[in-house]
């Protein structure tokens, strides 16, 4: 597990709150993880009190996009040298949110354009998710929360910016304090990592012998989304066989339809499904 802390000049432990550890456990822990073999990198963009700035959050998004792009570039070189690679792609989860921010939405959408698969929380305001960021980032998968009774959770945001629902009530996962610590939490922050884990799991099923980074249909974008934050010369464009838009479409396509109650007419009634096979 690696770590990146987006706080200039401040040395911080990356796991002093527990929220991120809980999310990471849902994605990839041996006991609770959806993708138990995924490699996890912690990207800390908020303080231990859960408060931070948009600039720090955007810095974390840029770090994730650049890191994923570099990893894909290394995979390209590996394919050229050996004919195969074990790298299957990179996934980011963002279990946070705030008021609508064009800069943050642009950063997330730009990261997706460079090949990073992205899941984001819809938010816990019981309001239209389109009024919040990064929930309004159209290229990420925006995840609302369902309950144990297959309802929209009472706190979950809703509306047309939501793509799918995932479990977000009474979620047990890893916690801080010891190697065996656990905790139960609720929120769209708990729903989003279920989808991030699902994305990682589906990427893992792609046979290494079929991975060809040069087969990408992704056109590397102009660095408009990051031009205000990093020089274009520092952006590395990735090469992935499975474009994020394609995998997002498959996740939506294979979700269970119409099972949830308390879902408004403007909100997709789609509950993620993790047992379909044959995508690749």
Buried (B, 14 or more C-beta within 10 A) or exposed (E): EEBBBBBEEEEEEBBEBBBBBBBBBBBBBEEBBBBBEBEBBBBBBBBEEEEBBBBBBBBBBBBBBBBBBEBBBBBBEBBEEEEBBEBBBBBBBBBBBBEBBEBBBBBBBBBBBBBBBBBBBBBBBEBBBBBBBBBBBEBBBBBBBBBEEBBBBEBBBBBBBBBBBBBBBEBBBBBBEEEEEBBEBBBBBBBBBBBBBBBBBBBEEBEEEEBBBEEBEBEBBEBEBBEEBBEEEEBBBBBBBBBBBBBBEBBBEBBBEEBBEBBEEEBBBBBBBBEEEEBE
